[in-house]
Amino acid sequence: MNKYSDNRNIRAHKKLNKIGFPHRIINLIVFEKVRDCLKKIPNINHIRPRLLDVGCGTGYLLQKMLAQGLDAWGLDPYPRIETARESVSKRVIAGSIEDVPDETFQIITAVEVLEHVENYMKLLESMKELLSPNGFIIITVPNKWEFRAKYSTDGATEPMYGHLWQFDHKSLESDLKCFSNEVYIEPIYSRTLDRRLLKIIQIFPTKATIKLSRALVKYYRDGAWLMGIVGIDQSLSKTNTNKITLHPSAKYYRDSPFFQKRTN
């Protein structure tokens, strides 16, 4: 990221020191998928699984993984771990993907990260380089058909939340297939929970909430986020580097007058 990108993301998240209900459910869905993917890795029972959460933010997902006895680490340029336990903060690398030690991980997660990154394809490539053979990358991004973050409400035309990219199922699948043919995309988190059921659903057990959200997504087809899973056999998969150095598939927010004004 450049200085302007950093400042934009700081502005977008400076009040988000506590994880909101939708993001808590999304992180728990990812955590559930992490456990599923671990079962698919050969000989995983003979090692202590090593995981990396890119853009760990408040450390919510990281704390869940550590509680399961996993060798989990977090990465964030500006971590917001003030409310987490000290044992969690010691597991966070404050910096970029280049600052991660030259070691491998069985699973790498990036929850609500790619839409903030100038060259998210390059980030995915770097994540793949840190992955062990037969490992998994699990990411989530906003679904542009349900998640509207076009402009802020303070009179400016900067997209809300510091987002740079709009993803849909087709664009996300296209980008992830640059790294592997084993790609799975799932819409997650029904907006119906926000619009109609939020006050009630917050008292439900977590597993019940996740099941209800999935049922509503299937019924209403309104998943506000997309979860992408990439399974990589590094002995067979080769990155399409031409795609990496050119243009990602997602729609660029920089078509807006806000970004045009700053780049011209």
Steps between C-alpha positions, in 0.01 A plus 500: 500500500602860454465780754166613363359146515619461858336826607175405327482166679584660836213747451264221401575283805604740775173443690488123448691380805219258582375245251138549393238226492510429121881481500494278807276252317718520187812428704328204666396363160863529390616332821261213431644470149856506639422193707345327198805573285741375766334159479579486127876558534700174483685398817367804687466294820879460518574874522372804685318694224646842429259772387525866396214753513583784260336829602416365846357834623360456851640148525158335533567212258857466623379458857259226390778309325738531795229373735491182290870443561602596146835665428327812371646840413345830396621765258375857474661835409293666774377231742223593743568249775453733796193312622649153451706301742875562513566145384319585175685827441833318531395292202448796268753623245453873444591554137448373147515152349870554430562517877380144561790263579600266220298207632204307366140479617236234448218754479502875432187710554416854389160619625381830350846586367526479120255785438741736683821407317632679192633181337307221663618250237859561611394449861340168407818399322705581812257303714538201270879518533463463879271199468613143554415234239134397508419809705199731478435871460165619638381855425182703529402812305181709473253381237431801280142390431407530867771708668474868403803706596512742209540836668531645845224713651709802598481673164817344360504244221753268659359146527400408852709269715812559288387253234675507163337204331156354436485121469239263368499122470638501145784747558611335824498154345697627198770654718535205736530256209826673409646312799324166489226305326371395841286805578176518697281813534216529751269798573482556876306712752143588408409868519163387633673454835578872505171623360253293695654270758806671647351574843378142536785308339769641729374280785515182289782249541775551244445174310128572473571849366738365234248236392220757483716742301587229247136400466398862442780553244377194309136610518540873428824476300623806686847409628661834584850347499676238292734239645765362268706190572809408299653156540856495371717205408818697438660214307233538231364855518675785323402863540395686186750782551371697201167536677676605819692783337205625294148562626287314753143416401319699770344834414722787604354772722750740347253562220346742748571876476670486841787285371510662156560835666800364695660314212469765226 
